[in-house]
Amino acid sequence: MRLTVKELLYAALLTSLALLIPLAFQGWLQVVIPPFSATLASHLPTMLAMTISPWTAALVGVGSSLGFFVTLGPVVALRAATHILFGVAGAWLYAKKQRLWPALLVSLPIHALGESLVVLPFGFGLRHALLVIGAGTALHHLADAAITAAVFRALNRAGINLSLHGKGPISHL
C-alpha cells in the first residue's frame, strides 16, 4: 500500500503539531505524577490522523513519541509510542464505519493498556501501572477525544475534509 501525497502532507502537518504540543505546553498544560504524565490535547494530532488513514496515524504517532522523548525522556516516549497502535486501530475502524466516536472509544483500551504495560520493565508494579497509568491514560484519552471531536466538527463545518475516501465533510461523529 502506497502513501498518497495528501496523506503525507496531512501526516507532516499533524506530526509538526504532535511535536509542538509537548514542547510548547511543557510545564504549563501538563500534569506529571511519575511515571504518569498528561499534556492537554497531546492526543489531538493522532486522533485527527485516525480520520485520514492508518499510515497517517502511524506517522503522527512516531512524531508524538519523538516530541515526548525530547521533553520527558524515554519512558514517556515509549508510552507515547502507543499512539502508533491506538491510532492505527482507530483509523482502521474509522475507515470501516466512518464515525469518529466509536473509533475513539474502541481505541481507548488499547491506549490505556498499552501505556500500562510499557512502564512495567522500568520497575513499576502491575497494580501501580494499571491504576495510575491505565486509569490516568483512559481519562486523558476521553478528555482529548472530546477536544478532537470539537475540532473535527469545526473543520467539517468550515468545509475542510480530512477524509481520503472522496466523500464530503462528515457531519456526524
Stockholm file with secondary structure:
# STOCKHOLM 1.0

chainA/1-173         MRLTVKELLYAALLTSLALLIPLAFQGWLQVVIPPFSATLASHLPTMLAMTISPWTAALVGVGSSLGFFVTLGPVVALRAATHILFGVAGAWLYAKKQRLWPALLVSLPIHALGESLVVLPFGFGLRHALLVIGAGTALHHLADAAITAAVFRALNRAGINLSLHGKGPISHL
#=GR chainA/1-173 SS CCCCHHHHHHHHHHHHHHHHHHHHHTTTSEEEETTEEEETTTTHHHHHHTTTCHHHHHHHHHHHHHHHHHHHCHHHHHHHTHHHHHHHHHHHHHHHHCCHHHHHHHHHHHHHHHHHHHTGGGTCCHHHIIIIIIHHHHHHHHHHHHHHHHHHHHHHHTTCCCCSSSCCCCCCC
#=GC SS_cons         CCCCHHHHHHHHHHHHHHHHHHHHHTTTSEEEETTEEEETTTTHHHHHHTTTCHHHHHHHHHHHHHHHHHHHCHHHHHHHTHHHHHHHHHHHHHHHHCCHHHHHHHHHHHHHHHHHHHTGGGTCCHHHIIIIIIHHHHHHHHHHHHHHHHHHHHHHHTTCCCCSSSCCCCCCC
//
